[in-house]
Amino acid sequence: LQRVTTEGTETNRQTKQKFKMNEAARSDKNTALPNISPNARWTQNGIIVAGGHEKGNAVNQLHHPCGLYVDDDQSVLIADHYNHRIVEWKCGATSGQVMAGGNGPGNRNDQLYCPSDNVIKHHFRQKSGFL
């Protein structure tokens, strides 16, 4: 059995955290790792910024959101995986606007098939137009 001291435990946690961060960096070169202070304090209550009305396909619902991108204007673009669409939620909005897809799964110009965060990461912004 290994004896663990408070100092050893903290060092072990830091080593594990660095390892996880390195693994994340290697798995996706486009992923930006946040620089969070070890003394950061987190709020205990969050707010819902999109969805929150059970799963579904209405403009105020999502079905397996798979990725998101926060734009410069605080709009949130969400890859709504099983609704085969990209939805934009403006800051403070109670519903989203379908920006791409939403016409069932497929490969037509007006369709997507199970979009993920890679679709919206750099290629899709309302300001610059569609893909």
MDAnalysis code that builds the backbone (N, CA, C; Angstrom):
import MDAnalysis as mda
import numpy as np

u = mda.Universe.empty(393, n_residues=131, atom_resindex=np.repeat(np.arange(131), 3), trajectory=True)
u.add_TopologyAttr("name", ["N", "CA", "C"] * 131)
u.add_TopologyAttr("resid", np.arange(1, 132))
u.add_TopologyAttr("resname", ["LEU", "GLN", "ARG", "VAL", "THR", "THR", "GLU", "GLY", "THR", "GLU", "THR", "ASN", "ARG", "GLN", "THR", "LYS", "GLN", "LYS", "PHE", "LYS", "MET", "ASN", "GLU", "ALA", "ALA", "ARG", "SER", "ASP", "LYS", "ASN", "THR", "ALA", "LEU", "PRO", "ASN", "ILE", "SER", "PRO", "ASN", "ALA", "ARG", "TRP", "THR", "GLN", "ASN", "GLY", "ILE", "ILE", "VAL", "ALA", "GLY", "GLY", "HIS", "GLU", "LYS", "GLY", "ASN", "ALA", "VAL", "ASN", "GLN", "LEU", "HIS", "HIS", "PRO", "CYS", "GLY", "LEU", "TYR", "VAL", "ASP", "ASP", "ASP", "GLN", "SER", "VAL", "LEU", "ILE", "ALA", "ASP", "HIS", "TYR", "ASN", "HIS", "ARG", "ILE", "VAL", "GLU", "TRP", "LYS", "CYS", "GLY", "ALA", "THR", "SER", "GLY", "GLN", "VAL", "MET", "ALA", "GLY", "GLY", "ASN", "GLY", "PRO", "GLY", "ASN", "ARG", "ASN", "ASP", "GLN", "LEU", "TYR", "CYS", "PRO", "SER", "ASP", "ASN", "VAL", "ILE", "LYS", "HIS", "HIS", "PHE", "ARG", "GLN", "LYS", "SER", "GLY", "PHE", "LEU"])
u.atoms.positions = np.array([
    [0.830, -1.186, 0.000],
    [0.000, 0.000, 0.000],
    [0.870, 1.244, 0.000],
    [0.357, 2.250, -0.672],
    [1.124, 3.490, -0.799],
    [0.611, 4.510, 0.206],
    [1.512, 5.168, 0.902],
    [1.134, 6.248, 1.798],
    [0.999, 7.519, 0.979],
    [-0.062, 8.239, 1.244],
    [-0.299, 9.475, 0.507],
    [-0.378, 10.617, 1.500],
    [0.467, 11.605, 1.309],
    [0.419, 12.792, 2.149],
    [-0.383, 13.857, 1.428],
    [-0.748, 14.894, 2.135],
    [-1.484, 15.995, 1.513],
    [-0.673, 16.589, 0.376],
    [0.613, 16.798, 0.585],
    [1.468, 17.358, -0.460],
    [1.580, 16.391, -1.632],
    [1.748, 15.108, -1.339],
    [1.844, 14.102, -2.391],
    [0.554, 13.992, -3.187],
    [-0.579, 14.103, -2.511],
    [-1.868, 14.039, -3.192],
    [-2.019, 15.195, -4.160],
    [-1.637, 16.396, -3.731],
    [-1.744, 17.575, -4.599],
    [-0.826, 17.429, -5.810],
    [0.390, 16.956, -5.595],
    [1.323, 16.743, -6.701],
    [0.769, 15.699, -7.659],
    [0.201, 14.637, -7.123],
    [-0.389, 13.584, -7.936],
    [-1.545, 14.137, -8.774],
    [-2.400, 14.959, -8.179],
    [-3.517, 15.575, -8.908],
    [-3.001, 16.451, -10.043],
    [-1.977, 17.249, -9.758],
    [-1.418, 18.131, -10.787],
    [-0.830, 17.324, -11.938],
    [-0.132, 16.239, -11.614],
    [0.450, 15.387, -12.652],
    [-0.643, 14.768, -13.507],
    [-1.699, 14.263, -12.861],
    [-2.811, 13.671, -13.605],
    [-3.489, 14.710, -14.484],
    [-3.664, 15.924, -13.966],
    [-4.307, 16.984, -14.736],
    [-3.455, 17.339, -15.956],
    [-2.141, 17.456, -15.776],
    [-1.255, 17.755, -16.906],
    [-1.324, 16.648, -17.946],
    [-1.376, 15.390, -17.489],
    [-1.463, 14.264, -18.411],
    [-2.757, 14.335, -19.207],
    [-3.867, 14.608, -18.540],
    [-5.151, 14.720, -19.232],
    [-5.125, 15.857, -20.239],
    [-4.518, 16.985, -19.867],
    [-4.447, 18.119, -20.776],
    [-3.594, 17.770, -21.991],
    [-2.485, 17.068, -21.778],
    [-1.639, 16.664, -22.898],
    [-2.374, 15.689, -23.803],
    [-3.126, 14.756, -23.218],
    [-3.913, 13.817, -24.011],
    [-4.941, 14.560, -24.844],
    [-5.607, 15.538, -24.245],
    [-6.609, 16.325, -24.969],
    [-5.958, 17.104, -26.100],
    [-4.804, 17.655, -25.867],
    [-4.114, 18.432, -26.899],
    [-3.705, 17.548, -28.069],
    [-3.301, 16.320, -27.783],
    [-2.912, 15.415, -28.863],
    [-4.117, 14.899, -29.628],
    [-5.274, 14.744, -28.980],
    [-6.433, 14.151, -29.638],
    [-7.067, 15.081, -30.654],
    [-6.975, 16.390, -30.463],
    [-7.565, 17.333, -31.411],
    [-6.710, 18.586, -31.434],
    [-5.969, 18.775, -32.495],
    [-5.053, 19.907, -32.565],
    [-5.774, 21.235, -32.627],
    [-7.074, 21.229, -32.948],
    [-7.835, 22.469, -33.024],
    [-8.478, 22.845, -31.694],
    [-8.320, 22.018, -30.679],
    [-8.926, 22.284, -29.385],
    [-8.068, 23.268, -28.607],
    [-8.681, 24.338, -28.158],
    [-7.976, 25.319, -27.331],
    [-8.210, 24.969, -25.873],
    [-7.149, 24.794, -25.130],
    [-7.279, 24.473, -23.716],
    [-7.371, 25.760, -22.917],
    [-8.344, 25.844, -22.032],
    [-8.489, 27.068, -21.250],
    [-7.375, 27.210, -20.226],
    [-7.044, 28.437, -19.916],
    [-6.056, 28.723, -18.891],
    [-6.827, 29.134, -17.639],
    [-7.134, 28.166, -16.783],
    [-7.946, 28.403, -15.594],
    [-7.045, 28.389, -14.371],
    [-7.132, 29.434, -13.594],
    [-6.333, 29.543, -12.379],
    [-6.699, 28.418, -11.414],
    [-5.709, 27.845, -10.727],
    [-6.021, 26.816, -9.736],
    [-6.848, 27.367, -8.573],
    [-6.871, 28.686, -8.409],
    [-7.659, 29.306, -7.341],
    [-9.019, 29.782, -7.831],
    [-9.420, 29.382, -9.036],
    [-10.702, 29.827, -9.598],
    [-11.851, 29.339, -8.730],
    [-12.875, 30.165, -8.616],
    [-14.083, 29.790, -7.883],
    [-15.206, 29.694, -8.897],
    [-16.031, 28.695, -8.760],
    [-17.106, 28.441, -9.712],
    [-18.446, 28.777, -9.079],
    [-19.342, 29.303, -9.882],
    [-20.679, 29.589, -9.388],
    [-21.413, 28.270, -9.151],
    [-22.255, 28.248, -8.173],
    [-22.972, 27.026, -7.832],
    [-24.237, 26.837, -8.662],
    [-24.702, 27.887, -9.307],
    [-25.933, 27.803, -10.083],
    [-25.660, 28.220, -11.515],
    [-26.123, 27.424, -12.448],
    [-25.962, 27.749, -13.857],
    [-27.282, 28.221, -14.437],
    [-27.229, 28.691, -15.659],
    [-28.447, 29.079, -16.356],
    [-28.497, 28.329, -17.680],
    [-29.688, 28.040, -18.125],
    [-29.883, 27.379, -19.410],
    [-29.853, 28.452, -20.483],
    [-28.997, 28.269, -21.483],
    [-28.902, 29.259, -22.555],
    [-29.506, 28.748, -23.857],
    [-29.820, 27.467, -23.945],
    [-30.444, 26.903, -25.146],
    [-31.153, 25.613, -24.766],
    [-32.268, 25.347, -25.431],
    [-33.011, 24.129, -25.135],
    [-33.725, 24.249, -23.800],
    [-33.727, 23.167, -23.041],
    [-34.353, 23.180, -21.729],
    [-35.827, 22.830, -21.751],
    [-36.341, 22.371, -22.880],
    [-37.757, 22.030, -23.011],
    [-37.911, 20.585, -23.454],
    [-37.217, 19.664, -22.791],
    [-37.203, 18.256, -23.173],
    [-36.582, 18.108, -24.556],
    [-36.281, 16.882, -24.949],
    [-35.730, 16.700, -26.293],
    [-36.860, 16.760, -27.311],
    [-36.545, 17.291, -28.478],
    [-37.539, 17.412, -29.532],
    [-36.973, 18.165, -30.707],
    [-37.859, 18.508, -31.665],
    [-37.377, 19.176, -32.871],
    [-37.966, 20.563, -33.085],
    [-38.648, 21.111, -32.083],
    [-39.143, 22.489, -32.172],
    [-37.957, 23.445, -32.030],
    [-38.164, 24.722, -32.377],
    [-37.050, 25.682, -32.335],
    [-36.605, 26.022, -30.908],
    [-37.366, 25.599, -29.894],
    [-36.930, 25.800, -28.513],
    [-36.456, 24.486, -27.886],
    [-36.189, 23.483, -28.726],
    [-35.754, 22.175, -28.255],
    [-34.510, 21.718, -29.015],
    [-33.778, 20.819, -28.379],
    [-32.619, 20.187, -29.005],
    [-32.751, 18.682, -28.820],
    [-32.101, 17.925, -29.687],
    [-32.076, 16.471, -29.535],
    [-30.642, 16.003, -29.725],
    [-29.970, 15.781, -28.642],
    [-28.572, 15.363, -28.567],
    [-27.630, 16.431, -29.130],
    [-27.583, 17.589, -28.455],
    [-26.612, 18.602, -28.884],
    [-25.205, 18.028, -28.764],
    [-24.437, 18.173, -29.815],
    [-23.161, 17.464, -29.908],
    [-21.956, 18.395, -29.905],
    [-22.171, 19.664, -30.032],
    [-21.069, 20.604, -30.027],
    [-21.615, 22.009, -30.072],
    [-20.820, 22.948, -29.610],
    [-21.277, 24.329, -29.663],
    [-20.111, 25.252, -29.927],
    [-20.459, 26.420, -30.409],
    [-19.472, 27.455, -30.696],
    [-20.073, 28.775, -30.245],
    [-19.358, 29.531, -29.440],
    [-19.822, 30.841, -28.995],
    [-19.171, 31.878, -29.897],
    [-20.006, 32.625, -30.619],
    [-19.523, 33.619, -31.568],
    [-19.150, 34.904, -30.835],
    [-18.497, 35.814, -31.546],
    [-18.057, 37.080, -30.959],
    [-19.207, 37.889, -30.376],
    [-20.400, 37.768, -30.947],
    [-21.552, 38.535, -30.464],
    [-22.331, 37.790, -29.381],
    [-21.730, 36.735, -28.799],
    [-22.309, 35.925, -27.730],
    [-23.427, 35.010, -28.212],
    [-23.630, 34.909, -29.523],
    [-24.562, 33.917, -30.062],
    [-23.940, 32.542, -29.880],
    [-24.787, 31.550, -29.661],
    [-24.314, 30.186, -29.498],
    [-24.800, 29.372, -30.692],
    [-23.873, 28.782, -31.426],
    [-24.207, 27.883, -32.526],
    [-24.101, 26.463, -31.998],
    [-25.157, 25.677, -32.191],
    [-25.219, 24.337, -31.626],
    [-25.413, 23.319, -32.734],
    [-24.584, 22.276, -32.727],
    [-24.785, 21.144, -33.626],
    [-25.838, 20.255, -32.975],
    [-27.045, 20.295, -33.497],
    [-28.185, 19.523, -32.983],
    [-28.190, 18.184, -33.724],
    [-27.433, 17.251, -33.198],
    [-27.050, 16.003, -33.858],
    [-28.225, 15.240, -34.476],
    [-29.200, 14.839, -33.661],
    [-30.283, 13.991, -34.169],
    [-31.393, 14.762, -34.863],
    [-31.368, 16.070, -34.810],
    [-32.288, 16.874, -35.624],
    [-31.621, 17.288, -36.933],
    [-30.373, 16.892, -37.107],
    [-29.642, 17.112, -38.367],
    [-29.657, 18.583, -38.772],
    [-29.261, 19.433, -37.815],
    [-29.300, 20.870, -38.072],
    [-28.282, 21.600, -37.211],
    [-27.977, 22.833, -37.625],
    [-27.199, 23.768, -36.822],
    [-28.174, 24.854, -36.401],
    [-28.243, 25.118, -35.100],
    [-29.183, 26.099, -34.564],
    [-28.395, 27.224, -33.901],
    [-28.817, 28.456, -34.156],
    [-28.200, 29.616, -33.514],
    [-29.144, 30.134, -32.437],
    [-28.595, 30.352, -31.251],
    [-29.345, 30.946, -30.147],
    [-28.688, 32.273, -29.813],
    [-29.424, 33.356, -30.000],
    [-28.928, 34.685, -29.632],
    [-28.955, 34.809, -28.110],
    [-28.108, 35.649, -27.583],
    [-28.040, 35.878, -26.144],
    [-29.403, 36.320, -25.620],
    [-29.952, 35.605, -24.648],
    [-31.232, 35.939, -24.042],
    [-32.451, 35.424, -24.786],
    [-32.262, 34.738, -25.906],
    [-33.395, 34.249, -26.704],
    [-34.086, 33.071, -26.021],
    [-35.374, 32.898, -26.312],
    [-36.129, 31.767, -25.773],
    [-36.283, 30.654, -26.801],
    [-35.818, 30.900, -28.014],
    [-35.817, 29.864, -29.044],
    [-34.655, 30.125, -29.993],
    [-34.327, 29.113, -30.759],
    [-33.223, 29.227, -31.696],
    [-33.711, 29.413, -33.116],
    [-32.768, 29.663, -34.000],
    [-33.061, 29.808, -35.424],
    [-32.228, 28.769, -36.167],
    [-32.882, 27.974, -37.019],
    [-32.169, 26.968, -37.794],
    [-31.319, 27.684, -38.837],
    [-30.019, 27.441, -38.800],
    [-29.090, 28.098, -39.711],
    [-28.670, 27.194, -40.860],
    [-28.698, 25.900, -40.663],
    [-28.352, 24.942, -41.718],
    [-29.028, 23.621, -41.400],
    [-29.420, 22.903, -42.445],
    [-30.066, 21.612, -42.253],
    [-31.482, 21.778, -41.750],
    [-31.920, 20.816, -40.934],
    [-33.271, 20.857, -40.400],
    [-34.310, 20.277, -41.341],
    [-33.881, 19.687, -42.436],
    [-34.790, 19.089, -43.411],
    [-34.579, 17.584, -43.497],
    [-34.371, 16.977, -42.350],
    [-34.117, 15.544, -42.296],
    [-32.676, 15.232, -42.650],
    [-32.262, 13.991, -42.384],
    [-30.889, 13.605, -42.701],
    [-30.713, 13.443, -44.203],
    [-29.546, 13.797, -44.699],
    [-29.291, 13.603, -46.122],
    [-28.078, 14.357, -46.594],
    [-27.899, 14.355, -47.920],
    [-26.725, 15.017, -48.490],
    [-27.093, 16.091, -49.511],
    [-28.351, 16.522, -49.511],
    [-28.721, 17.657, -50.355],
    [-28.133, 18.929, -49.758],
    [-28.180, 20.018, -50.529],
    [-27.647, 21.300, -50.052],
    [-28.392, 21.839, -48.841],
    [-29.639, 21.427, -48.631],
    [-30.424, 21.912, -47.495],
    [-30.505, 20.885, -46.368],
    [-29.612, 19.901, -46.367],
    [-29.642, 18.843, -45.363],
    [-28.262, 18.637, -44.736],
    [-28.284, 18.116, -43.515],
    [-27.073, 17.661, -42.832],
    [-27.338, 16.251, -42.337],
    [-26.284, 15.533, -42.019],
    [-26.439, 14.204, -41.439],
    [-25.630, 14.148, -40.148],
    [-26.326, 14.162, -39.022],
    [-25.707, 14.071, -37.694],
    [-24.510, 15.016, -37.541],
    [-24.740, 16.328, -37.636],
    [-23.619, 17.272, -37.524],
    [-22.968, 17.217, -36.145],
    [-21.699, 17.576, -36.116],
    [-20.956, 17.616, -34.854],
    [-20.288, 18.974, -34.724],
    [-19.509, 19.144, -33.672],
    [-18.853, 20.427, -33.440],
    [-17.876, 20.794, -34.542],
    [-17.348, 19.831, -35.259],
    [-16.411, 20.149, -36.337],
    [-17.065, 20.945, -37.453],
    [-18.360, 20.757, -37.650],
    [-19.082, 21.482, -38.697],
    [-19.107, 22.969, -38.384],
    [-19.288, 23.315, -37.131],
    [-19.484, 24.720, -36.776],
    [-18.231, 25.423, -36.296],
    [-17.187, 24.677, -36.021],
    [-16.013, 25.252, -35.370],
    [-15.471, 26.487, -36.092],
    [-15.165, 26.374, -37.359],
    [-14.587, 27.508, -38.079],
    [-15.297, 27.802, -39.394],
    [-16.147, 26.906, -39.825],
    [-16.696, 27.026, -41.164],
    [-18.040, 27.727, -41.233],
    [-18.729, 27.829, -40.140],
    [-20.097, 28.310, -40.205],
    [-20.308, 29.498, -39.279],
    [-20.612, 30.637, -39.832],
    [-20.939, 31.830, -39.055],
    [-21.965, 32.619, -39.839],
    [-22.931, 33.154, -39.150],
    [-23.977, 33.916, -39.825],
    [-23.393, 35.127, -40.552],
    [-22.408, 35.776, -39.938],
    [-21.835, 36.993, -40.518],
    [-21.168, 36.735, -41.864],
    [-20.556, 35.561, -42.022],
    [-19.827, 35.290, -43.257],
    [-20.627, 34.437, -44.229],
    [-21.859, 34.097, -43.883],
    [-22.693, 33.307, -44.780],
    [-22.579, 31.826, -44.493],
    [-23.210, 31.060, -45.317],
    [-23.223, 29.610, -45.145],
    [-21.903, 29.009, -45.577],
    [-21.704, 27.766, -45.163],
    [-20.485, 27.021, -45.440],
    [-19.892, 27.483, -46.718],
])
